[in-house]
Amino acid sequence: MGGGKGRCEQLPHFLCYRSVHVFHLGASESILKRVKYSRFHGRHETAGRECSWPGCEHAGEFRAPGARPSGFDGPGDYRWFCLEHVRQFNAGYDYFEGMEAEEILRAQSPLHGWETHTRAFRPDAGVDGVPRWADFADPLEAISGRARAHVRRSQAGMGPQNHRFTPDERRALDVLGLNADIDRRELRQRYTSLLRKYHPDHNGGDRGHEARLQVVVEAYQLLRRAAAFA
């Protein structure tokens, strides 16, 4: 008679049923809140998957873009991090990394990827024009601010002389510390100077600069075959 069951037996049947029903609703609501909380934070609880950050042994519960982006060949690769390291990854992630100014401006377009319109989505098929970039809310400039910085950096290096070289050749010029208005003689002089600076024979046998020397050699080999010097 002292337990909860005994008390319930003394109450009308519909009250007992309601109390049990309310209990189950409360438990379900608690579970739903926990699920919603995890989804909101992007957590994917999977046993056995470790954080991809070097040296970290925590569980990898948060997904981040991998080396291969999504495209026609599939959804792309993903990396998995713990909460601390996915925050570090996100802080340094740059979607526009490696893009030229024209590519950045094209990627900013709200219609990027929809250039070939189907009948239902053409501007003349009953749709009032197309949305503009300014129509999208970006109060913290999380996208547009970074994109503008990339455009400025790219356009700063796109003077008339820079059109002599391909993007790979311009990166090789940066490795050698050269401008786009150089000639073949200046290229050889700069290459010789860097060889003397990094070669072990000129550093008492010290091989600590071999990695940098290899990058310099590769940059020179690319540039000496450039069409600009033909």
C-alpha positions as CSV (number, residue, x, y, z in Angstrom):
1,M,0.0,0.0,0.0
2,G,3.0,2.3,0.5
3,G,4.3,2.3,-3.1
4,G,3.3,4.4,-6.1
5,K,1.4,1.5,-7.5
6,G,-0.9,1.3,-4.5
7,R,-1.6,5.0,-4.6
8,C,-2.5,4.8,-8.3
9,E,-4.9,1.9,-7.6
10,Q,-6.8,4.2,-5.3
11,L,-7.3,6.9,-8.0
12,P,-9.7,6.9,-10.9
13,H,-8.3,4.9,-13.9
14,F,-8.1,7.9,-16.3
15,L,-6.0,9.9,-13.8
16,C,-3.5,7.1,-13.5
17,Y,-3.3,6.8,-17.3
18,R,-2.7,10.5,-17.6
19,S,0.0,10.6,-15.1
20,V,1.9,7.8,-16.8
21,H,1.3,9.5,-20.2
22,V,2.7,12.8,-19.0
23,F,5.8,11.0,-17.6
24,H,6.5,9.5,-21.0
25,L,6.0,12.8,-22.8
26,G,8.5,14.5,-20.4
27,A,11.1,11.8,-21.1
28,S,10.6,12.1,-24.9
29,E,10.9,15.9,-24.7
30,S,14.2,15.6,-22.9
31,I,15.5,13.1,-25.4
32,L,14.4,15.4,-28.3
33,K,16.1,18.4,-26.7
34,R,19.4,16.5,-26.4
35,V,19.2,15.4,-30.1
36,K,18.4,18.9,-31.2
37,Y,21.3,20.3,-29.2
38,S,23.7,17.8,-30.7
39,R,22.5,18.5,-34.3
40,F,22.7,22.3,-33.8
41,H,26.3,22.0,-32.9
42,G,27.1,19.7,-35.8
43,R,28.1,16.8,-33.5
44,H,28.1,13.3,-35.1
45,E,28.5,10.7,-32.3
46,T,30.3,7.7,-33.8
47,A,32.3,5.3,-31.7
48,G,35.9,4.6,-32.7
49,R,36.6,7.7,-34.9
50,E,39.5,9.8,-33.6
51,C,40.2,13.5,-34.2
52,S,42.3,14.0,-37.4
53,W,44.4,16.7,-35.7
54,P,48.0,15.5,-35.4
55,G,48.6,14.1,-31.9
56,C,45.0,14.4,-30.7
57,E,43.3,11.3,-29.3
58,H,39.8,12.8,-28.6
59,A,36.8,11.6,-30.5
60,G,36.3,13.0,-34.0
61,E,32.7,14.2,-33.8
62,F,32.7,17.3,-36.0
63,R,33.0,17.1,-39.8
64,A,35.1,19.5,-41.9
65,P,35.9,19.8,-45.6
66,G,38.7,17.5,-46.8
67,A,41.3,17.8,-49.5
68,R,39.0,16.8,-52.4
69,P,36.0,19.1,-52.7
70,S,32.5,18.0,-53.8
71,G,31.8,18.0,-57.5
72,F,30.6,15.8,-60.3
73,D,32.6,12.8,-59.0
74,G,30.9,12.8,-55.6
75,P,30.4,14.6,-52.4
76,G,34.2,15.0,-51.7
77,D,36.3,14.1,-48.7
78,Y,35.7,15.0,-45.1
79,R,38.0,15.3,-42.1
80,W,36.8,14.7,-38.5
81,F,37.9,16.8,-35.5
82,C,37.1,17.2,-31.8
83,L,35.3,20.4,-30.8
84,E,38.5,22.3,-30.0
85,H,40.3,21.4,-33.2
86,V,37.3,21.9,-35.5
87,R,37.1,25.5,-34.1
88,Q,40.8,26.0,-35.0
89,F,40.2,24.5,-38.4
90,N,37.2,26.8,-39.1
91,A,39.2,29.8,-37.9
92,G,41.8,29.2,-40.6
93,Y,39.6,27.8,-43.3
94,D,39.6,29.8,-46.5
95,Y,37.1,28.8,-49.2
96,F,38.7,31.2,-51.7
97,E,42.3,29.9,-51.2
98,G,44.1,29.5,-54.5
99,M,41.4,31.3,-56.6
100,E,42.1,34.0,-59.1
101,A,40.2,37.3,-58.9
102,E,37.7,36.3,-61.7
103,E,37.1,32.9,-60.0
104,I,36.3,34.6,-56.7
105,L,33.9,37.1,-58.3
106,R,32.2,34.2,-60.1
107,A,31.9,32.1,-56.9
108,Q,30.3,35.1,-55.2
109,S,27.4,35.1,-57.7
110,P,24.2,33.8,-56.2
111,L,23.6,31.9,-59.4
112,H,27.0,30.1,-59.3
113,G,26.4,26.6,-60.6
114,W,23.1,27.6,-62.3
115,E,24.5,29.4,-65.4
116,T,22.6,27.0,-67.7
117,H,18.9,27.8,-66.9
118,T,16.1,25.3,-67.3
119,R,12.8,26.6,-68.6
120,A,11.4,26.9,-65.1
121,F,14.3,29.0,-63.8
122,R,15.0,31.3,-66.7
123,P,14.5,35.0,-65.8
124,D,12.0,35.3,-68.6
125,A,9.9,32.3,-67.3
126,G,7.8,34.3,-64.8
127,V,10.6,35.1,-62.4
128,D,11.3,38.7,-61.6
129,G,15.0,38.8,-62.6
130,V,17.7,37.1,-60.6
131,P,18.9,37.8,-57.0
132,R,21.8,40.1,-56.4
133,W,24.7,39.5,-54.1
134,A,23.6,42.5,-52.0
135,D,20.2,40.9,-51.4
136,F,21.8,38.3,-49.2
137,A,22.2,39.1,-45.5
138,D,25.9,39.0,-44.4
139,P,25.8,41.3,-41.3
140,L,29.3,40.1,-40.1
141,E,30.8,40.1,-43.6
142,A,31.9,36.6,-43.0
143,I,31.8,35.9,-46.7
144,S,32.0,39.2,-48.5
145,G,34.8,40.7,-46.4
146,R,37.2,37.7,-47.0
147,A,36.3,37.6,-50.7
148,R,37.0,41.4,-51.1
149,A,40.4,40.9,-49.5
150,H,41.3,38.1,-51.9
151,V,40.1,40.2,-54.9
152,R,42.3,43.1,-53.8
153,R,45.3,40.9,-53.4
154,S,44.8,39.2,-56.7
155,Q,44.1,42.4,-58.6
156,A,47.2,44.1,-57.1
157,G,49.3,41.5,-58.9
158,M,47.4,41.6,-62.2
159,G,49.1,44.5,-64.0
160,P,49.9,44.4,-67.7
161,Q,53.2,42.6,-67.1
162,N,51.5,39.8,-65.1
163,H,49.6,38.7,-68.2
164,R,52.9,37.4,-69.6
165,F,52.8,34.5,-67.1
166,T,50.4,31.7,-66.1
167,P,49.2,31.5,-62.5
168,D,51.7,28.7,-61.8
169,E,54.5,30.9,-63.3
170,R,53.4,33.8,-61.2
171,R,53.7,31.6,-58.1
172,A,57.2,30.6,-59.2
173,L,58.1,34.3,-59.5
174,D,57.0,34.8,-55.9
175,V,59.2,31.9,-54.8
176,L,62.2,33.5,-56.4
177,G,61.2,37.0,-55.2
178,L,60.9,38.4,-58.7
179,N,58.5,40.9,-60.4
180,A,56.7,40.2,-63.6
181,D,58.8,42.6,-65.7
182,I,62.0,40.6,-65.5
183,D,63.9,39.3,-68.5
184,R,65.8,36.0,-68.9
185,R,69.1,37.5,-67.8
186,E,67.6,38.8,-64.5
187,L,66.0,35.4,-64.0
188,R,69.4,33.6,-64.2
189,Q,71.1,36.1,-62.0
190,R,68.5,35.6,-59.3
191,Y,68.6,31.9,-59.6
192,T,72.4,31.9,-59.2
193,S,72.2,34.1,-56.2
194,L,69.7,31.8,-54.4
195,L,71.8,28.7,-55.3
196,R,74.7,30.3,-53.5
197,K,72.5,31.2,-50.6
198,Y,71.0,27.7,-50.0
199,H,73.4,25.2,-51.4
200,P,75.2,23.1,-48.7
201,D,78.6,23.7,-50.4
202,H,78.2,27.4,-49.6
203,N,77.0,26.7,-46.0
204,G,79.8,24.7,-44.7
205,G,78.0,21.4,-45.6
206,D,74.9,22.4,-43.7
207,R,71.9,20.7,-45.4
208,G,69.3,22.6,-43.4
209,H,68.2,24.6,-46.5
210,E,67.8,21.7,-48.9
211,A,64.0,21.8,-48.9
212,R,64.1,25.5,-49.8
213,L,66.8,24.9,-52.4
214,Q,64.6,22.2,-54.1
215,V,61.7,24.7,-54.2
216,V,63.9,27.3,-55.8
217,V,65.2,24.8,-58.4
218,E,61.7,23.7,-59.4
219,A,60.5,27.3,-59.7
220,Y,63.5,28.2,-62.0
221,Q,62.9,25.1,-64.1
222,L,59.3,26.1,-64.7
223,L,60.1,29.8,-65.5
224,R,63.0,29.1,-67.9
225,R,60.5,27.3,-70.1
226,A,57.9,30.1,-69.9
227,A,56.5,31.5,-73.1
228,A,57.4,35.0,-71.8
229,F,61.1,34.2,-72.4
230,A,60.7,32.6,-75.7
